[in-house]
Amino acid sequence: MCLAIPAEVIEILENDLAVIEAGGAKKRISVSLVDGVQVGDYVLVHAGFAIDIVDEREAKKTMELFEELARLDEVP
């Protein structure tokens, strides 16, 4: 199963690249598949590529669910 994660675009670079932040981690990705990506947008990221721009509220809700799942996996 493949999973795309929401992330905030924090910097636009040359050559269709951008820096995103997700869960406190920063990563360089390609935005070549999505037109008009700007700093502050939330994108779905899969395999190093932005595949869609998503609503900020929905992105944050999804990120909160991922954080909750990670806490459930912690050993007490």
N, C-alpha and C positions, 0 to 999 in steps of 0.2 A: 504494500500500500504506500502511496506517495502522499505527502502532506505539504501544503503551502502554508507559510506562516506570515502573519501581518507584521510589518515593520515600518518605522518612520524614516523617510528620506531626510538626512541631515546635511548632505552636501552633494552637489552635482559636479561631476568631473568631466574631462574631455573623453571623446571616443565612446559615447553612450554608456558611461559608467557613473555610478553613484555610490555614496556611502550611506548605509542604513544602520539604524539602531533597533535592536530587538532584545528585550530581556536584559538590558545593560551591556550587551555585546555589540560591537560595531563590525561591519563587514562591507567589503566592496562587492557590488553586484553590477550586472548589466541591466540597463533599462531600454535596450534596443527593441524589445517586443511591445513596448507601451509608449504611445505618443503623449507628449506634453507633461511628463513627470517633472514636478517642481519640489524644491525644498519645502518641507512641512507636509507633503502628501504622505498618505499611508498606502503602501503597496503590498500585494501578496507576493511572497518570494518563494520560488521553487527552483532547486538545483542551481542557485546562483543567478537567477533571472527574475526580474519583476514581471509578473504575468497579468497584473491588473491593478488599477487604482481602486481603493476601497474607502468607504465612509469611515471617518475618524472614530465615531462613536462605536461602530461595529468592530473596528480593528481593536480598540481598547478593551471592549467586552471580551473578545476572543483571547487577547493577551492575558487578561485576568483569569480566564478559564484555564489556560495553559499553566499559569502560576499555581492555581489551585490544585491541578493535577500533579504538579511537581511536589507540592507539599504533602499530598496523599502518599507519595512514593517514599517519603523520608522515613527512616527507621527511628522510632521513639527512643 
